[in-house]
Amino acid sequence: IRDRHKDGVDARARELLENELMRRFVESPEGTDLADVDACHFLREYADEYFGATIATLTPKELGDIVFNIIPRKVSIDASEAGWIIETLRAFYAYLKREHKLPQADGCLAVLGGDAVSALSAALSDRTKFGMAKSLLMAGRDAGHDMSTKQGIDAWMREAQSNPSLLDSISMPSLALPRPAERALMRVKKARRKAERTARKKNR
């Protein structure tokens, strides 16, 4: 897999290449016992979105930023899932090292070693790290709404618009105006869909 920005691989070709890589990982000795590999999909998405990188070009420093900063900010997932995320990514980089001789694999594995699980768990629990969409989703959940459903999100949006003081702890535009709320909650819905897919796979 090559960096499309340097080698001219377009988005569709990159997607096909990385999908094939994931298929082979799931069937590999490192991946065969994993419940699911959605953590790798987070990695792929954020590598591209934030660094213009692929799995093959992501540096250890960038990996650390994704795992300990971007995922806690963007992904609505419980802190108890930190072990699953780190375990999955460790297995993935062990596979890339063995099968593809990825040059930076050792550096990436070092990022995922040591106290990585406890560090990620702490970051996932730290509400000061949450982005706007994740903060909204978590606030809705805390208010008793089922944020895994459209009905729950819609009910929370109505409640937040009618009582903006519910969100005093969240740094965001006032929800007294519907457009900012709707834009933010669109991001909530996207985050919720990711978490919902993860939950379905882990419960199989």
Disulfide bonds with the S-S distance in Angstrom:
none
